[in-house]
Amino acid sequence: MDGVVHFEIPVEDLERAKAFYATVFDWGLQSVPEMQYTTITTTPIDEQTMRPTTPGAINGGLMSRSKETPSPVITIGVASVEEALKKVEAEGGTVVTPSTPIPGMGAFGYFKDPEGNVMGLFQYS
């Protein structure tokens, strides 16, 4: 069974969003300028693997809102993003973003399910 491993919140004003989530929920936020992304830490992580140390907990990120990702995205951990996207297409979904490497971490992709929801996939290195 593939589990939920990450979430993403699209934003229009990154600084406003960072201030909101840090103040309201006391989440840790770290900018990753080379990816135009901000990581969100909601639970402690293992510094080597970057995975949450609390079973069942997930962390996330803030990203710019786009036409491909207008709403929050739930990301599912899979063994292979490429293989999962093939299954998505075979079952009536569509690929939004093909498998894309994240150096030192793994790969991600986005798909749209038959109901029109954009979801994410993540494959650890």
Secondary structure, DSSP 8 states (H G I E B T S, - for coil): ---EEEEEEEES-HHHHHHHHHHHH--EEEEEGGGTEEEEESS-B-TTT--BSSTT--EEEEEE--SS--S-EEEEE-S-HHHHHHHHHHTT-EEEEEEEEETTTEEEEEEE-TTS-EEEEEEE-
